[in-house]
Amino acid sequence: MSDGNRNGMDDVYIDKFIHERARLLILTHLATSQKRDVTFNDLKTALEMTAGNLSVQLRNLEDAGYVQVTKVIEDRKTVTRVSLTPKGYDEFMAYLNNLEKIIRTIKE
């Protein structure tokens, strides 16, 4: 990497916010879900996360504008639903595109 342009990877940016394991798992699950939104409990079970950790990570993602968290009443119970926002989808796809650039560079 002494050629000055880091092997053509000057434009690669890995978003450390998304790269954190728990947030990456949440965004991946939401982006690949067949449903528009998923319940908090479904996320917790699918990702094998504690309720506390999931809550903290969802709050971080919501504050960044990557997810929307809504509470609705279903069968007389409050249900927390989580969905990926357009900004969250765009940022997640940019993250994946940058990972792909890294992989292609390594394989070349």
ABEGO torsion letter per residue (X at the ends): XAAGAGGGAAABBBBAAAABAAAAAAAAAAAABABABBBAAAAAAAAGBBAAAAAAAAAAAAAAGABBBBBBBBGGBBBBBBBBBAAAAAAAAAAAAAAAAAAAAAAX
